[in-house]
Amino acid sequence: MLKFLSLIFISLLPISALAIEISSPAFKDGETIPKKYGCKYNGGKDISIPINFSNVPKNAQSIVLIMDDPDAKKVVGKTWVHWILSDIPPDTKYLDEVKYGKVGIGVAGKNSDRSKKYFGPCPPKNEHQYNIKAYSLNTKLDKSLKALTQEKFEKLYENEIISSFMISGKFK
């Protein structure tokens, strides 16, 4: 009975109450990221991970995507930002895999290497976990972001975030 009532409640929610979701056809959440999406220094090709978007709230004005490596703290003392793309149109359904993440939409932000491009997973040793998080926002940012980790982005833009969703992958 409780399950039935939960389904009725969910079906009564407006579509804007749904949370954005992302997935990748390249790997499942929690699995290993294929080598070609890694950096050139460890045999990868710096090709951005393809991303599918779904359930973007109707009141969203833009999407932000941030990929970072929290395990880098053990090596370089901070979470390493690999990719930031802001002002993605809210009707976007898919980001293709593209060299350096130059997908042709949105505004590229500076990664921790200070370049405005996708920098593939590149752990110096041991396996690292890479988090890819999408945010639906109630506004457009109209600017390039500078190496904001997910944690810093969430603090800075807490009033603009409608919903978020994260997937993770491992890379060695």
N, C-alpha and C positions, 0 to 999 in steps of 0.2 A: 504494500500500500504506500509506504514512504517513497519507494522508487517511482511509483506512478505519480504521486503528488509533486515530486521533484521535477519530473518531466513536464508536467503541466506548468509549473512555475517557470521553468526555463523557456518553454514555448511562448509564455506571455511577455517575456522580456523584449524590449525593443532591440533591433539589430545593433544599435549603437552601444548596447550593454555588453555585447560580445567582445572578447579580447582578440587582438591580432594573433595570428599563428604563423609560424614559418616552418619550413622543412627544406631538405635538400635531396635531389635525386642522386647525389654523389655518395651519400652515406646516411645511415640512420643515427638518430640522436644517441650519443654515448659510444658509438663505434669509431673505428679508425678512419681518419681522413685520407683519401688516396694520395699517393706520392706527388702526382702532377700538380696538386694545389699547394705544395710546399714551396719554399724559397729555392732559388737557384744554387745556393751554397750547400744544400744537402740533396741535390739531385732532382729537385722540383722544377717547375716552370713558371712560378708566380702567376698562375692562372686562377682567377677568383672563383670561389666556390659558388655554384649555381644555387639560387635561393627561390623558393616558392612562397608567396604570401597568400594568406586566406583570412577570412573573418575580420577584415579591416573595418573598424567602426565607421558608420555612415557619416559621423560628425568629424572624422579625422581630416585634417588639412594637409598633413604630410607624414612621411615615415622616415625614421632615422635607423640606420643599421650600424652596429659597432661590433667588431671582432677583436677580442683581446685574449691575452695569455696571462692569467693570474699566477701560473707557476713560475713565470719569469722573475718574480720577487726573490726567489731563492738564488737566482743567478745575478741579476742586475739591480736588485733592490726595489723594483717597482713592477706593476702590471704593465706588460708591453702591449701597445695598441697596434694592431696589424691593418685595420681597415675602418674607415669612417665614411659613411655616405649619408648626407642629410638632404632634406627637401625632396625625397623620393615621392612622386605623385601617389596619392592614396589609392588610385585605381590600378596601380602596378600589380600584376599577378606573378611576374617572374623576372629574375635577373639572370641573364645568361652568364656562362663562364667565359671570361674574357681576360686576355693578358693584362696584368696590372690592375684589373678591376675597372677598366675604363668602359663602363657600361652605357655611357651616352645619356644618362638621366641623373637627376639629383646633383648635389654639390659635394665633390670629394673634399674630405678633411685631411689634415696632416696626421700621418701615423707617427709612431715613436721614432722612426728614422727621419722624420721631418720632411717626408715627401708626400705628395697628394696622390697616393696610389695604394693598391692592394699589395701588401707584402706578406707572402705565404708563410705558413707555420715553419719555424726554423729553430727548434731547440738545439742548443749547443751540445747537450748530452742528455740522456734519459728521456723518457716520454713526458710530454706536457699535454695538458688539457686546454683546448681552445674553445672559448665561448663566443657564439654568434647570437646577438640579441637585437631584436627589432622593437621599435617603439612607435606607436601611433600617437601623433601629437594634435592638439587642438589649434595649431598655428603652423605657419612656415617659418623657418629660422632666417632665411635670406642671408646666410653667411656660411663660410667655411669654418668647420670646427677644428680645433688644434688638439690632437692626441688626447682626447678625453676618454678615460676609462669608463666602463659602464657605471661604476660606482659614482664617479665624479659627475657624469652626465645626469644621473638620476637626482643627485643633490641640486645641481644647477637648474634643471628643468622640471622639477617635481610638479609645478603647477601647470605645465603644458602637456605632461604625459597623460594620455587617456588609458592606454594599456601597453603591455609589453609581453614578449615571449622569447625564450632562449632555447637554443639547441647547443650541444657540445660535441666535440670530437677529439679524439686522441691523435697524436702525431709524434713520431720518433725519428 
